[in-house]
């Protein structure tokens, strides 16, 4: 089964696609050679108004008469008085069909399936009633033959024409088609749909993305629910920890409050981590701890397993064999999530060593915290030094305020989920469509993904076949196939018809819309908080 035509592409096709495919399959009947091939495909066919040769009119009668003179075809008259033709090579199958006995190893059921196969090969789609009229076979023989062809993978049933879709409540309207012709009809329908879209310029695409990302005052999200939607849109994309709240979330959520993000984290809805850690040649070599420029991603906790598979593949960050990070990983494997003070007790290390190891583990992509307060403290550079307190007891150590850089419970990042590759590609394609509205190779190449573009392309094609996304040429200047959500395609059409306002929006280099050098021409603006770029509104 090819990705272009599988079980998911059983959608309806317009009349033009079906008519074009039928004309190519039936041919023009221009010479006797073709007439012999067509008759051989159908085993036996009727020459009347309902027959497969009806489109040829008298031409077919002339051709078949000439072939009969040459001894290449023969005719039989059925009980209904209709003349049916067959090639001499299929005489045994015709005899088995008419007499209901096995002839030369061919059963009547196999002969019926062969007859139906020939008709479907040149005239799909057809209903069971259509096949009964064309072949003269009984309804039982047609039903058995179609079941055999379906089990062989040759025929598919569904509602392929607009007429059949409109009669969805009528079981008799179910149609049958050969897989080959169905794939061709599907190709025609796809090409017709894609021609409906007119492309926009890269500048118009950026105007669309400014609205799609809710970066203007008129389109910003509101409240806790709005923050959840922003994270759902941006999950899988990484930027510096110091930029998330002040430069990304605050731009997209009106009157953003840090307590909203804390609430989502503590409820288990959202987590954060370094999704794409850098490669490490020597796991035992100590790395620098995290800084405000360390890239992290905010993700919905329920989507974390497949996001890890999409961005890391089968690889997992290596764990040092010795040192504080190795000891912390071992404790977390045994006990589960722990606070920094609990880790200090379990490892026998001073709290300062544990705090440094936690941030090194985060930078390696091994550890994450259940709250955002550590990230916020790291981003702002705020430290809470505990004042010296004299204790008379060696084991009584409470009463001192702990640093916020390691607040909350820390846990191991789970391994990537074992997901079917096609399902993973569809989940990632869905995520990219939610983020960008329109997806094409150059835009996806800027993402740090473990999946190939070809996997995403096939997934997007399957989604297009099911009517979930639109395919076509949406943005000028970029090669390859392009796909968009239906609502995004409508928004792009509105952008193309409207005039620019002349206003611009200034965003920092850490914003997801920093597509300079990717979509917009010119040099790439570095993804730093100190850099900025302007976009048309």
Buried (B, 14 or more C-beta within 10 A) or exposed (E): EEBBBBEBBBBBBBEEBBEBBBEEBBBEBEEBEBBBEBBBBBBBBBBEEEBBBBBBEEBBBBBBEBBBEEEBBBBBEBEEEBBBBBBBEBBBBBBBBBEEEEBEEBBBBBBBBBBBBBBBBBBBBBBBEBBBBBBBBEEEBBBBBBBBBBEEEBBBBBBBBEBBBEBEEEEEBBBBBBBBBBBBBBBBBBEBBBEEBEBBEBBBBBBBBBBBBBBBEEEBBEEBEBBBBBBBBBBBBBBBBBBBBBBBBBBBBBEBBBEBBBBBBEEEBBBBBBBBBEEBEEBEEEBEBBBBBBBBBBBBBEBBBBBBBBBBEEEBBBBBEEBBBBBBBEBBEEEEBBBBBBBBBBBEBEBEBBBBBBBBBBBBBBBBBBBBBBBBBBBEEEEEEEEEEEEEEEEEEEEEEBBBBBBBBBBBBEEBBEBEEBEBBBBBBBBBBBBBBBBBBBBBEBBBBBBEBEBBBBBBBBBBBEEBBBBBBBBEEBEEBBBBBEEBBEBBBEBBEEEEEEEEBEBBBBBBBBBBEEBBEEEBBEBBBEBBBEBBB
